[in-house]
């Protein structure tokens, strides 16, 4: 029988999964991978890592949206360009 999971940890992994558009299992693996690299074994440390990854993903998402907006703006000389083949 599987060990019961910490409710806060599962919630944090679920939010991380939603933010990254991945499965909850993938989010848990991502947290476990970072935890193993940092040498964290306790559940409280894993919860902090999950929350940190969630904050980082939200920051990257905002930066990506701003960069995409800048890249999609038409340059004045190309605004009326129609590509003919």
Beta strands, then each sheet from edge to edge (+ up, - down):
end
